[in-house]
Amino acid sequence: MDATNQDSEIITSDLGKLSYWEDAYLKEIENYSDHGDTGEVWFGENVQMKVIHYITDRYSSNKEINILDVGTGNGALLFALAEEGFTNLNGSDFSPTSIAFCQKQQQEFIERNEDNSDNYTNIHFFINDFIHENIVDIHSEKQFDIVHDKGTFDAILLHPDYQIHPDLYYYQLLKCLAPNGIFIITSCNNTEAELIKYFVRDKPKINQELIEERDNQNIGHLIFSGRIPHRQLSFGGSEGSTVTTIIFKKETN
């Protein structure tokens, strides 16, 4: 799916609907309560570990950086970063049941790890509809040094409001990401070229007059900063990966 092709046929899916994720995380809570199953790691453990290694390798001396996991789901990434000693962790999701699941796990982690309970109390989970609500204004005192998205952008592409205002995600991302902050995105629906085309460009154009009225300051733009390679597959003479992880950096003029 090309995130930048606004003239293509409108495609929506249950994956873009809150009701789908409410049902999904209700089942995950039941499985966790019955069997201790913390749920699926989206795109697999290997993909998540590569992102964790990327963050820990670059920020091992600054574990107080402000990190946001957009569409945190079951909170797996943040729990793993907490175990690595990061102390300013934030997870948002538009599904109240997702956040309830994360908080249930968090409380049990704290109770089971009394000696290292601070690792888990430093995670802040909250309900947020990313494309419609400004996270910094509502939930945080400052912008984020790292914003991470694994699969959330893919789901948002299937939301009916994205079809009407395709720049909503880009706009909210620029608003919440600090100058020189990095954005790490993993997608299974967009190629590297498609992600770069969507995120490396000028000011978002949801409603230019509205944006200019709200944003007297320069909200900045993104530049391509790097990629996290994943396993390559060969088929029919072509090579590719089932997922793509790109890192962007925010610059201000």
C-alpha positions as CSV (number, residue, x, y, z in Angstrom):
1,M,0.0,0.0,0.0
2,D,1.5,3.4,-1.0
3,A,0.9,5.8,1.8
4,T,1.4,8.8,-0.5
5,N,-1.0,7.9,-3.3
6,Q,-4.0,9.9,-2.5
7,D,-5.6,9.2,-5.9
8,S,-5.7,5.4,-5.4
9,E,-8.8,3.5,-4.5
10,I,-9.8,4.1,-0.9
11,I,-9.1,1.0,1.1
12,T,-10.3,0.6,4.7
13,S,-10.2,-2.5,6.9
14,D,-11.2,-3.7,10.4
15,L,-7.5,-3.2,11.3
16,G,-8.2,0.6,11.2
17,K,-11.2,0.3,13.6
18,L,-11.1,0.7,17.4
19,S,-13.6,-2.1,17.8
20,Y,-11.2,-4.6,16.2
21,W,-8.4,-3.8,18.6
22,E,-10.7,-3.7,21.6
23,D,-11.8,-7.3,20.9
24,A,-8.2,-8.3,20.2
25,Y,-6.9,-7.0,23.5
26,L,-9.8,-8.3,25.5
27,K,-8.8,-11.8,24.3
28,E,-5.2,-11.0,25.2
29,I,-6.2,-10.0,28.7
30,E,-8.2,-13.3,29.0
31,N,-5.2,-15.3,27.8
32,Y,-2.9,-13.5,30.2
33,S,-5.2,-14.1,33.1
34,D,-5.7,-17.8,32.3
35,H,-2.2,-18.7,31.0
36,G,0.2,-15.9,31.8
37,D,0.6,-15.3,28.0
38,T,1.8,-11.7,27.5
39,G,0.7,-11.7,23.8
40,E,2.2,-11.6,20.4
41,V,5.3,-9.5,19.7
42,W,4.2,-7.7,16.5
43,F,6.4,-8.7,13.5
44,G,8.3,-11.1,15.8
45,E,10.9,-11.1,18.5
46,N,13.8,-10.7,16.1
47,V,12.5,-7.4,14.7
48,Q,11.8,-6.0,18.2
49,M,15.3,-7.0,19.4
50,K,16.9,-5.2,16.5
51,V,15.1,-2.0,17.4
52,I,16.1,-2.4,21.1
53,H,19.7,-2.9,20.2
54,Y,19.6,0.2,18.0
55,I,18.3,2.3,20.9
56,T,20.6,0.8,23.5
57,D,23.7,1.0,21.4
58,R,23.2,4.7,20.8
59,Y,21.8,5.9,24.1
60,S,23.5,3.7,26.7
61,S,24.9,6.8,28.4
62,N,21.6,8.7,28.3
63,K,18.9,6.4,29.5
64,E,16.7,9.3,30.7
65,I,15.7,10.3,27.1
66,N,12.0,10.7,26.6
67,I,10.7,7.8,24.5
68,L,7.2,7.3,23.1
69,D,5.9,4.1,21.7
70,V,2.9,5.0,19.4
71,G,0.3,2.2,19.4
72,T,2.0,0.3,22.2
73,G,-0.3,-2.6,22.0
74,N,0.8,-5.1,24.8
75,G,3.7,-2.8,25.8
76,A,6.3,-5.4,24.9
77,L,8.9,-2.9,23.6
78,L,8.6,-0.6,26.7
79,F,8.9,-3.5,29.1
80,A,12.1,-4.6,27.3
81,L,13.5,-1.1,27.4
82,A,12.7,-0.8,31.1
83,E,14.7,-4.0,31.7
84,E,17.6,-2.2,29.9
85,G,17.4,0.6,32.4
86,F,15.6,3.3,30.4
87,T,13.7,5.5,32.8
88,N,11.4,7.8,30.8
89,L,9.1,5.5,28.8
90,N,5.7,6.3,27.4
91,G,3.2,4.1,25.7
92,S,0.1,5.4,23.9
93,D,-2.8,3.5,22.3
94,F,-6.3,4.5,21.1
95,S,-7.6,1.2,22.6
96,P,-8.5,1.5,26.3
97,T,-8.3,-2.3,26.6
98,S,-4.7,-2.2,25.3
99,I,-3.8,0.3,28.0
100,A,-5.6,-1.8,30.6
101,F,-3.6,-4.8,29.5
102,C,-0.3,-3.0,29.7
103,Q,-1.1,-1.6,33.2
104,K,-2.2,-5.1,34.4
105,Q,1.2,-6.5,33.2
106,Q,3.0,-3.5,34.7
107,Q,1.5,-4.0,38.1
108,E,2.4,-7.7,38.1
109,F,6.0,-7.0,37.0
110,I,6.3,-4.5,39.9
111,E,5.0,-7.0,42.4
112,R,7.3,-9.8,41.1
113,N,10.4,-7.7,40.9
114,E,10.4,-5.7,44.1
115,D,14.2,-5.2,44.0
116,N,13.9,-3.6,40.5
117,S,10.4,-2.3,40.7
118,D,11.6,1.2,39.6
119,N,12.3,-0.3,36.2
120,Y,8.6,-0.8,35.6
121,T,7.2,2.2,37.6
122,N,9.0,4.5,35.1
123,I,6.6,3.4,32.3
124,H,3.6,5.7,31.7
125,F,0.8,4.2,29.7
126,F,-2.1,6.3,28.4
127,I,-5.0,6.3,26.0
128,N,-4.4,8.6,23.0
129,D,-5.9,8.8,19.5
130,F,-2.6,9.8,17.9
131,I,-4.0,11.3,14.7
132,H,-6.6,13.4,16.4
133,E,-5.0,14.4,19.8
134,N,-1.8,16.3,20.5
135,I,0.2,14.0,22.9
136,V,2.5,16.7,24.2
137,D,-0.4,19.1,25.1
138,I,-2.3,16.4,26.9
139,H,0.1,13.8,28.3
140,S,3.7,15.1,28.4
141,E,5.5,18.2,29.6
142,K,8.0,18.1,26.7
143,Q,8.5,16.6,23.2
144,F,9.9,13.2,22.8
145,D,13.5,12.4,21.9
146,I,12.5,9.1,20.3
147,V,9.1,8.2,18.7
148,H,8.7,4.5,17.8
149,D,6.0,3.0,15.6
150,K,5.8,-0.7,14.8
151,G,2.7,-1.5,12.7
152,T,0.6,1.4,14.0
153,F,1.1,3.6,10.9
154,D,0.1,0.5,8.8
155,A,-3.2,0.3,10.7
156,I,-3.8,4.0,10.6
157,L,-3.6,3.9,6.8
158,L,-6.7,1.8,6.9
159,H,-8.6,4.2,9.1
160,P,-11.4,6.2,7.3
161,D,-10.1,9.5,8.6
162,Y,-6.7,8.9,7.1
163,Q,-8.3,8.7,3.7
164,I,-9.8,12.1,4.2
165,H,-6.7,13.8,5.8
166,P,-3.6,11.7,4.9
167,D,-1.2,14.2,6.6
168,L,-2.8,13.9,10.1
169,Y,-0.2,11.3,11.2
170,Y,2.7,13.3,9.8
171,Y,1.5,16.5,11.4
172,Q,1.1,15.0,14.9
173,L,4.4,13.3,14.6
174,L,6.2,16.6,13.9
175,K,4.4,18.2,16.8
176,C,5.5,15.6,19.4
177,L,9.0,14.9,18.2
178,A,11.8,17.1,19.6
179,P,14.3,18.9,17.4
180,N,17.0,16.4,16.5
181,G,14.8,13.7,17.8
182,I,14.5,10.4,15.9
183,F,11.5,8.5,14.6
184,I,11.8,4.8,14.2
185,I,9.2,3.1,12.1
186,T,8.7,-0.5,11.2
187,S,6.1,-1.3,8.4
188,C,4.9,-4.4,6.7
189,N,2.7,-2.6,4.2
190,N,5.1,0.0,2.8
191,T,8.5,-0.2,1.1
192,E,11.5,1.9,2.2
193,A,10.9,4.1,-0.9
194,E,7.2,4.6,0.0
195,L,8.0,5.5,3.7
196,I,10.7,8.0,2.6
197,K,8.3,9.6,0.1
198,Y,5.7,10.1,2.8
199,F,7.9,11.3,5.6
200,V,10.7,13.3,3.9
201,R,8.9,16.3,2.6
202,D,7.6,19.8,3.5
203,K,5.0,20.9,6.0
204,P,1.9,18.7,6.2
205,K,-1.1,19.9,4.2
206,I,-4.1,18.8,6.2
207,N,-5.5,22.3,6.1
208,Q,-2.7,24.8,5.4
209,E,-4.6,27.8,6.9
210,L,-5.4,25.8,10.1
211,I,-1.8,24.6,10.5
212,E,-0.4,28.1,10.0
213,E,-2.8,29.5,12.5
214,R,-1.9,26.9,15.2
215,D,1.8,26.8,14.5
216,N,3.5,30.1,14.6
217,Q,6.7,28.3,15.3
218,N,8.4,26.1,12.7
219,I,7.3,22.5,13.4
220,G,10.2,21.2,11.3
221,H,10.6,18.3,8.9
222,L,12.2,14.9,8.7
223,I,15.3,13.7,7.0
224,F,16.3,10.1,6.3
225,S,18.8,9.0,8.9
226,G,19.3,5.2,8.4
227,R,17.7,1.8,8.3
228,I,17.7,-1.4,10.4
229,P,18.3,-4.3,8.1
230,H,16.1,-7.4,8.3
231,R,16.3,-10.9,6.8
232,Q,16.1,-10.8,3.0
233,L,13.9,-13.3,1.1
234,S,14.4,-14.4,-2.5
235,F,11.5,-15.2,-4.8
236,G,11.3,-15.2,-8.6
237,G,14.6,-13.6,-9.0
238,S,13.8,-10.7,-6.7
239,E,14.9,-10.0,-3.1
240,G,13.1,-8.3,-0.3
241,S,12.1,-8.3,3.3
242,T,8.6,-8.8,4.8
243,V,9.2,-5.8,7.0
244,T,11.0,-2.5,6.7
245,T,12.5,-0.4,9.5
246,I,13.6,3.2,8.8
247,I,15.0,5.9,11.0
248,F,14.2,9.5,10.4
249,K,15.6,12.6,12.2
250,K,13.8,15.8,12.8
251,E,15.3,19.1,11.7
252,T,14.1,22.6,12.1
253,N,14.9,25.5,9.7
